[in-house]
Structures are given as structure tokens and as C-alpha cells.
Amino acid sequence: MSSLGFQNESQSSASTIDFARSMTRLAANQNELADWTGPANGTSNTLSAAASRVGTRELNPSIHLFGWQAMAKRSFDILVSGLAIIALMPLFVLVALAIRLESQGPILFVQQREGKGGSLFRALKFRSMRQAECDITGVQQTILGDSRITKVGAFLRRTSIDELPQLFNVLRGDMSLVGPRPHVRNMLAGGRDYRALVPYYDLRLTVAPGLTGWAQANGLRGPTTNADLARQRVDYDLDYIERFSFWLDLKIVWLTVKRELAGGSGH
């Protein structure tokens, strides 16, 4: 282990703590958002306003987004993300070493994503591409066999390990364990702006984004190059908001874990 820079157990523990602190600092380092006035289509940040019609879709959020089930959801987020970060820290350190040994550049890829109400936050991922070829805007989506992806990155994406740093986003409250997946602003779908393809797209911003979601539990993940599948994702997101309950969250977490244990479905 000395060749990797770990001389003894105390130094290994210190490295683990430093790695966790660096992730937390990155998640906390928010960019200036003074120019942001809300979702592109003018959707209100409040649930009550979301019940109005946007585009060709009306959203009627579940009453369970208020009250004890909403509190249970946040408590579950904090408990599970906190315990998972502690349990997975040895894996995080190994992944960090593998990334650093294979290619130059930072261990983490940090990207601006849209959160609840359209507010921006810094989403964390393990870097899976060569640093010079990373697309910070997210407009150039990853495809199967993408030459930008490193060998370590291919494994991380296939197993969805690259997404695990977002547990820090969940712990901070930027995200939830379950919710619509966070997208970059000006996300493309079917070769055009997602909001142009789906006029009611902004309704999905009614709730906090998730590490996994109802769409992903139903097999809709990966690139959004197919317009029909891209529309279905938004429809699943809105269906989740209308059907939300703490028990549905538990079901989605179980379906996601089951899918990943069966071999993963990342690209």
C-alpha cells in the first residue's frame, strides 16, 4: 500500500476524512444565481401554482407532499445518505485512486444541474472521462462506446458507481434519494431543447430532483436522443409527483437496487 501513498492506518484514515471533506466543500460551493428568476416557462416554485395547466399538461401534486410523509421523506434521505456515505467511504477512496492512476485531472466531475424550482446546484459525480474531453455544459450527451470515456469510467458508469457522490447532494438537501433526475439547463432531447419538445417540462421541477426516480425504476435512463422516450420520462416524473407517498419512495429505492444488483443499466 505504500506505493499508493498510504504509509500506515492513521494516514489512511486521514485521507478518507479529507476526501469526504472535499466532497462536502464542493457540494457547498454554490455558483452565483442572481440572474435566475425561475423555470423557463414561468412555472411557480410553489406546489399550489403547479396545479395549473402548463403547455398541454395539468399537474395535481399529491397531498402527501405536505405533512408527515414529506417529513418522513427528508428524514429518510438524511439517514440513508449519511449511513451510505460512511459505509461506502472505503469504496470512494478506491475509486478515487483508480481514477487518479488512470488519467490526469480531478477525481470529481462537478456540473451545474437544475434543482427544485429551477434553482441551480453543483451535482457531484466521479469523473468518467478524460479531463480535456469533459463537457461541463452537458449538451453533448454520452453514447454507447463513447471514446471520451476511460476504462475505469466505463466500469463506473455501467455500475452507476459514478453517481454515488450525489449522496452528498442528498445529505445537503440539494437532492432527494427519489425524484426526477436532475438535468443541465438547456438539456437536449430528441435533438432539440427539452422544453421545446415537452412544453410542460418545467412542471417536473416542482419537487427536488432525485438520485433515482420513477422513470428510472421503469427502465427509462441513459441518453435522451429518442424523442418519444424523452417525453415518457417527463410523464413518469409528473406521475410520480401526483402519486407521491413515502411508500412509493421505498418501492422505487427497492426497484433501483434490484435493477443495479442485476447487472446495472448505466451507459
VEXTIKOL-110159 format. One record per residue (C-alpha): residue number from 0; x, y, z; residue in three letters. Coordinates in steps of 0.1 Angstrom, whole numbers, plus 2048, in hexadecimal, padded with zeros to 3 digits. Layout:
// VEXTIKOL-110159
node i:NUM; u:X; v:Y; w:Z; aa:ala
...
***
This chain:
// VEXTIKOL-110159
node i:0; u:800; v:800; w:800; aa:met
node i:1; u:81E; v:817; w:805; aa:ser
node i:2; u:822; v:81B; w:7DF; aa:ser
node i:3; u:7FF; v:82B; w:7DF; aa:leu
node i:4; u:808; v:844; w:7F9; aa:gly
node i:5; u:7F9; v:834; w:818; aa:phe
node i:6; u:815; v:82E; w:831; aa:gln
node i:7; u:800; v:823; w:84E; aa:asn
node i:8; u:7DD; v:81F; w:85C; aa:glu
node i:9; u:7DB; v:842; w:86B; aa:ser
node i:10; u:7E5; v:852; w:84A; aa:gln
node i:11; u:7CB; v:83D; w:838; aa:ser
node i:12; u:7B0; v:84A; w:850; aa:ser
node i:13; u:7BB; v:86D; w:84B; aa:ala
node i:14; u:7BA; v:86A; w:825; aa:ser
node i:15; u:796; v:85C; w:828; aa:thr
node i:16; u:78B; v:879; w:83D; aa:ile
node i:17; u:79C; v:893; w:825; aa:asp
node i:18; u:78A; v:882; w:808; aa:phe
node i:19; u:768; v:885; w:819; aa:ala
node i:20; u:76F; v:8A9; w:822; aa:arg
node i:21; u:779; v:8B2; w:7FF; aa:ser
node i:22; u:758; v:8A4; w:7F1; aa:met
node i:23; u:744; v:8B8; w:80B; aa:thr
node i:24; u:756; v:8D8; w:802; aa:arg
node i:25; u:750; v:8D2; w:7DD; aa:leu
node i:26; u:72B; v:8CD; w:7E3; aa:ala
node i:27; u:729; v:8EC; w:7F9; aa:ala
node i:28; u:73B; v:903; w:7E0; aa:asn
node i:29; u:71D; v:910; w:7CE; aa:gln
node i:30; u:721; v:927; w:7B0; aa:asn
node i:31; u:711; v:94A; w:7AF; aa:glu
node i:32; u:6ED; v:946; w:7A5; aa:leu
node i:33; u:6E3; v:96B; w:7A5; aa:ala
node i:34; u:6D7; v:96A; w:781; aa:asp
node i:35; u:6C0; v:94C; w:786; aa:trp
node i:36; u:69B; v:956; w:788; aa:thr
node i:37; u:68A; v:934; w:786; aa:gly
node i:38; u:683; v:918; w:76D; aa:pro
node i:39; u:684; v:921; w:748; aa:ala
node i:40; u:65E; v:91E; w:744; aa:asn
node i:41; u:656; v:934; w:762; aa:gly
node i:42; u:64B; v:917; w:778; aa:thr
node i:43; u:647; v:922; w:79D; aa:ser
node i:44; u:65D; v:912; w:7B7; aa:asn
node i:45; u:63E; v:90A; w:7CD; aa:thr
node i:46; u:62B; v:8EA; w:7CB; aa:leu
node i:47; u:609; v:8FC; w:7CB; aa:ser
node i:48; u:612; v:90E; w:7AB; aa:ala
node i:49; u:61E; v:8EE; w:79B; aa:ala
node i:50; u:5FA; v:8E2; w:79A; aa:ala
node i:51; u:5F4; v:8F9; w:77D; aa:ser
node i:52; u:5F8; v:8EF; w:758; aa:arg
node i:53; u:619; v:8F4; w:747; aa:val
node i:54; u:61C; v:8EB; w:722; aa:gly
node i:55; u:604; v:8CE; w:71E; aa:thr
node i:56; u:607; v:8BF; w:740; aa:arg
node i:57; u:5F7; v:8C6; w:762; aa:glu
node i:58; u:609; v:8BC; w:782; aa:leu
node i:59; u:5F7; v:8B4; w:7A2; aa:asn
node i:60; u:612; v:8AD; w:7BC; aa:pro
node i:61; u:60B; v:892; w:7D6; aa:ser
node i:62; u:5FE; v:89F; w:7F7; aa:ile
node i:63; u:619; v:889; w:807; aa:his
node i:64; u:633; v:8A2; w:7FC; aa:leu
node i:65; u:627; v:8B5; w:81B; aa:phe
node i:66; u:626; v:8A7; w:83E; aa:gly
node i:67; u:637; v:88A; w:84F; aa:trp
node i:68; u:63F; v:876; w:82F; aa:gln
node i:69; u:653; v:893; w:822; aa:ala
node i:70; u:666; v:895; w:843; aa:met
node i:71; u:66B; v:870; w:842; aa:ala
node i:72; u:67A; v:873; w:81F; aa:lys
node i:73; u:693; v:88D; w:82A; aa:arg
node i:74; u:69C; v:879; w:84A; aa:ser
node i:75; u:6A1; v:85A; w:835; aa:phe
node i:76; u:6B7; v:86E; w:81D; aa:asp
node i:77; u:6CD; v:87A; w:839; aa:ile
node i:78; u:6CF; v:858; w:84A; aa:leu
node i:79; u:6D6; v:843; w:82C; aa:val
node i:80; u:6EE; v:85B; w:81A; aa:ser
node i:81; u:702; v:860; w:83B; aa:gly
node i:82; u:705; v:83B; w:842; aa:leu
node i:83; u:70D; v:833; w:81D; aa:ala
node i:84; u:729; v:84D; w:81C; aa:ile
node i:85; u:739; v:83E; w:83B; aa:ile
node i:86; u:735; v:81A; w:82E; aa:ala
node i:87; u:741; v:822; w:80B; aa:leu
node i:88; u:75E; v:838; w:815; aa:met
node i:89; u:778; v:81C; w:80F; aa:pro
node i:90; u:769; v:817; w:7EC; aa:leu
node i:91; u:76B; v:83C; w:7E6; aa:phe
node i:92; u:790; v:83C; w:7EE; aa:val
node i:93; u:797; v:81E; w:7D8; aa:leu
node i:94; u:784; v:82F; w:7BB; aa:val
node i:95; u:796; v:84F; w:7C0; aa:ala
node i:96; u:7B8; v:83D; w:7BE; aa:leu
node i:97; u:7AD; v:82A; w:79F; aa:ala
node i:98; u:7A2; v:84A; w:78D; aa:ile
node i:99; u:7C2; v:85D; w:797; aa:arg
node i:100; u:7D9; v:840; w:78C; aa:leu
node i:101; u:7C9; v:83D; w:76A; aa:glu
node i:102; u:7C6; v:861; w:75F; aa:ser
node i:103; u:7D0; v:884; w:769; aa:gln
node i:104; u:7B6; v:89B; w:777; aa:gly
node i:105; u:79E; v:89F; w:795; aa:pro
node i:106; u:78E; v:881; w:7A4; aa:ile
node i:107; u:76C; v:891; w:7A4; aa:leu
node i:108; u:758; v:8A0; w:787; aa:phe
node i:109; u:743; v:8BD; w:793; aa:val
node i:110; u:727; v:8CA; w:77D; aa:gln
node i:111; u:70B; v:8E3; w:781; aa:gln
node i:112; u:6E9; v:8D2; w:782; aa:arg
node i:113; u:6C6; v:8DF; w:786; aa:glu
node i:114; u:6B6; v:8D8; w:7A8; aa:gly
node i:115; u:694; v:8DF; w:7B8; aa:lys
node i:116; u:684; v:8FE; w:7A8; aa:gly
node i:117; u:6A0; v:900; w:78E; aa:gly
node i:118; u:6BA; v:90B; w:7A7; aa:ser
node i:119; u:6DE; v:900; w:79E; aa:leu
node i:120; u:6F4; v:8EA; w:7B3; aa:phe
node i:121; u:715; v:8D9; w:7AF; aa:arg
node i:122; u:70F; v:8B4; w:7A8; aa:ala
node i:123; u:72C; v:89D; w:7B0; aa:leu
node i:124; u:737; v:87E; w:79D; aa:lys
node i:125; u:757; v:86A; w:79A; aa:phe
node i:126; u:769; v:875; w:77B; aa:arg
node i:127; u:765; v:85A; w:760; aa:ser
node i:128; u:774; v:86D; w:742; aa:met
node i:129; u:796; v:87B; w:739; aa:arg
node i:130; u:798; v:89D; w:749; aa:gln
node i:131; u:79E; v:8AF; w:727; aa:ala
node i:132; u:77F; v:89F; w:718; aa:glu
node i:133; u:766; v:8A5; w:735; aa:cys
node i:134; u:748; v:8BA; w:72A; aa:asp
node i:135; u:73F; v:8D0; w:747; aa:ile
node i:136; u:71F; v:8DC; w:736; aa:thr
node i:137; u:711; v:8B9; w:733; aa:gly
node i:138; u:704; v:8C1; w:710; aa:val
node i:139; u:71A; v:8A7; w:700; aa:gln
node i:140; u:70A; v:888; w:70E; aa:gln
node i:141; u:71C; v:867; w:713; aa:thr
node i:142; u:716; v:84B; w:6FA; aa:ile
node i:143; u:71E; v:826; w:6FB; aa:leu
node i:144; u:742; v:820; w:6F2; aa:gly
node i:145; u:74A; v:845; w:6F8; aa:asp
node i:146; u:770; v:84A; w:6F2; aa:ser
node i:147; u:772; v:865; w:70D; aa:arg
node i:148; u:76C; v:84C; w:729; aa:ile
node i:149; u:78A; v:83C; w:73B; aa:thr
node i:150; u:78C; v:817; w:743; aa:lys
node i:151; u:785; v:81E; w:768; aa:val
node i:152; u:769; v:836; w:75E; aa:gly
node i:153; u:758; v:81B; w:749; aa:ala
node i:154; u:756; v:804; w:767; aa:phe
node i:155; u:74A; v:820; w:77D; aa:leu
node i:156; u:72F; v:82A; w:765; aa:arg
node i:157; u:724; v:807; w:75E; aa:arg
node i:158; u:71F; v:800; w:784; aa:thr
node i:159; u:713; v:824; w:78B; aa:ser
node i:160; u:72F; v:828; w:7A5; aa:ile
node i:161; u:737; v:849; w:794; aa:asp
node i:162; u:716; v:857; w:7A2; aa:glu
node i:163; u:71D; v:84E; w:7C6; aa:leu
node i:164; u:72D; v:870; w:7D0; aa:pro
node i:165; u:70B; v:87F; w:7CC; aa:gln
node i:166; u:703; v:86F; w:7EE; aa:leu
node i:167; u:715; v:88F; w:7FA; aa:phe
node i:168; u:6FC; v:8A4; w:7E7; aa:asn
node i:169; u:6E0; v:890; w:7F7; aa:val
node i:170; u:6EE; v:895; w:81A; aa:leu
node i:171; u:6F1; v:8BB; w:813; aa:arg
node i:172; u:6CD; v:8BD; w:806; aa:gly
node i:173; u:6D5; v:8C6; w:7E2; aa:asp
node i:174; u:6C6; v:8A4; w:7D8; aa:met
node i:175; u:6B0; v:888; w:7E6; aa:ser
node i:176; u:6B6; v:863; w:7E4; aa:leu
node i:177; u:697; v:861; w:7CE; aa:val
node i:178; u:68B; v:87B; w:7B5; aa:gly
node i:179; u:68E; v:886; w:791; aa:pro
node i:180; u:6B2; v:883; w:786; aa:arg
node i:181; u:6C4; v:8A5; w:785; aa:pro
node i:182; u:6CC; v:8B2; w:762; aa:his
node i:183; u:6E3; v:8CD; w:756; aa:val
node i:184; u:6D3; v:8ED; w:74A; aa:arg
node i:185; u:6CC; v:8EC; w:724; aa:asn
node i:186; u:6CB; v:8C6; w:725; aa:met
node i:187; u:6C6; v:8B7; w:703; aa:leu
node i:188; u:6AD; v:89C; w:6FB; aa:ala
node i:189; u:6A6; v:88E; w:6D9; aa:gly
node i:190; u:6BF; v:8A6; w:6CA; aa:gly
node i:191; u:6AE; v:8C6; w:6D7; aa:arg
node i:192; u:6AA; v:8D9; w:6F8; aa:asp
node i:193; u:697; v:8C3; w:711; aa:tyr
node i:194; u:67F; v:8E0; w:718; aa:arg
node i:195; u:676; v:8E4; w:6F3; aa:ala
node i:196; u:670; v:8BF; w:6F1; aa:leu
node i:197; u:65B; v:8BD; w:710; aa:val
node i:198; u:649; v:8DE; w:717; aa:pro
node i:199; u:640; v:8D4; w:73B; aa:tyr
node i:200; u:663; v:8C9; w:743; aa:tyr
node i:201; u:667; v:8E3; w:75F; aa:asp
node i:202; u:64C; v:8D2; w:774; aa:leu
node i:203; u:665; v:8B7; w:77D; aa:arg
node i:204; u:678; v:8D2; w:790; aa:leu
node i:205; u:65C; v:8D3; w:7AA; aa:thr
node i:206; u:66F; v:8BC; w:7C1; aa:val
node i:207; u:694; v:8B6; w:7C9; aa:ala
node i:208; u:6A7; v:8A0; w:7B0; aa:pro
node i:209; u:6B1; v:87D; w:7B9; aa:gly
node i:210; u:6CD; v:865; w:7B9; aa:leu
node i:211; u:6B4; v:84E; w:7A8; aa:thr
node i:212; u:690; v:852; w:79D; aa:gly
node i:213; u:670; v:842; w:791; aa:trp
node i:214; u:67C; v:845; w:76D; aa:ala
node i:215; u:69D; v:834; w:775; aa:gln
node i:216; u:68C; v:818; w:789; aa:ala
node i:217; u:677; v:811; w:769; aa:asn
node i:218; u:696; v:80E; w:753; aa:gly
node i:219; u:698; v:832; w:745; aa:leu
node i:220; u:6BB; v:83E; w:749; aa:arg
node i:221; u:6DA; v:846; w:735; aa:gly
node i:222; u:6DC; v:85D; w:716; aa:pro
node i:223; u:6BC; v:871; w:70D; aa:thr
node i:224; u:6C2; v:86E; w:6E7; aa:thr
node i:225; u:6A0; v:85D; w:6E2; aa:asn
node i:226; u:685; v:877; w:6E3; aa:ala
node i:227; u:669; v:85F; w:6EC; aa:asp
node i:228; u:67C; v:850; w:709; aa:leu
node i:229; u:687; v:873; w:714; aa:ala
node i:230; u:662; v:87E; w:716; aa:arg
node i:231; u:65A; v:85E; w:72A; aa:gln
node i:232; u:675; v:867; w:743; aa:arg
node i:233; u:664; v:888; w:74B; aa:val
node i:234; u:642; v:877; w:74C; aa:asp
node i:235; u:650; v:85E; w:766; aa:tyr
node i:236; u:65E; v:87B; w:77A; aa:asp
node i:237; u:63D; v:88D; w:77B; aa:leu
node i:238; u:62B; v:86C; w:783; aa:asp
node i:239; u:643; v:868; w:7A1; aa:tyr
node i:240; u:63B; v:88B; w:7AD; aa:ile
node i:241; u:615; v:884; w:7AB; aa:glu
node i:242; u:618; v:862; w:7BB; aa:arg
node i:243; u:633; v:86A; w:7D5; aa:phe
node i:244; u:633; v:858; w:7F6; aa:ser
node i:245; u:64F; v:84D; w:80D; aa:phe
node i:246; u:646; v:829; w:805; aa:trp
node i:247; u:64A; v:830; w:7DF; aa:leu
node i:248; u:66D; v:83E; w:7E7; aa:asp
node i:249; u:676; v:81D; w:7F9; aa:leu
node i:250; u:669; v:80A; w:7DB; aa:lys
node i:251; u:67E; v:81E; w:7C3; aa:ile
node i:252; u:69D; v:81A; w:7D8; aa:val
node i:253; u:697; v:7F4; w:7D9; aa:trp
node i:254; u:692; v:7F2; w:7B3; aa:leu
node i:255; u:6B1; v:806; w:7AD; aa:thr
node i:256; u:6C7; v:7F1; w:7C4; aa:val
node i:257; u:6B8; v:7D2; w:7B4; aa:lys
node i:258; u:6C0; v:7DE; w:791; aa:arg
node i:259; u:6E4; v:7E8; w:79A; aa:glu
node i:260; u:6EB; v:7C7; w:7AB; aa:leu
node i:261; u:6DE; v:7B5; w:78D; aa:ala
node i:262; u:6FA; v:7C4; w:778; aa:gly
node i:263; u:6F5; v:7E9; w:777; aa:gly
node i:264; u:6E7; v:7FD; w:75A; aa:ser
node i:265; u:6FE; v:81B; w:758; aa:gly
node i:266; u:70F; v:828; w:738; aa:his
***
